Amino acid sequence: MEELKQRILQDGEVLDGDILKVNSFLNHQIDPQLMQRIGQQFKHLFDDQPVTKILTIEASGIAPALMTGLAFNVPVVFARKSKSAIQNDNSYHADVFSYTKKVTNHILVDRKFINPTDHVLIIDDFLANGEAVNGLIQVCNQAECTLTGIGIVIEKAFQKGGQQLRNSGYRLESLVRIKSLADQHVTFMED
């Protein structure tokens, strides 16, 4: 997605530890028009699949997931990183290690929102080592639903997550794949 690449080059900031900061348009401040085009692109990429639910993890995955849900005209479900006061114990759950925050979150999805008849498309903002996506896959396995694919806004292709998911047979579509963040410079796979 050329527009996304240009925004990364224009507004992204590479930090130490192979971290790409895109909080001016993706995860702190959100560009709604860009998010709408991202959702439409995921619809285009997965239009050959039956999709009844979009699944993501809070918080940064919600914006692209919501726009993808809008494009598919299906509900969006997000995994919570903490139990709320109104949530009961009837949940699917998994532990997810955050690469950027260096903490493990216990994610939860209420069982009433995903069931065995659902065809789920996972959408998330970043893919590095695959921890968040693997947690969402665990949720899908517990729900015994059909996982139709995984859509990622930005994949750090130099980290292991994407290749492991592809090797495991999952359909993974990333809008942008980053080859390197060496020397604080973004290099895309196609460059």
Secondary structure, DSSP 8 states (H G I E B T S, - for coil): -HHHHHHHHHH-EEETTTEEE-TTTTSSS--HHHHHHHHHHHHHHHTTS--SEEEEETTTTHHHHHHHHHHHT--EEEEBSS--TT--S-EEEEEEEETTTTEEEEEEEEGGG--TT-EEEEEEEEESSSHHHHHHHHHHHHHT-EEEEEEEEEEETTSSHHHHHHHTT--EEEEEEEEE-GGG--EETT-
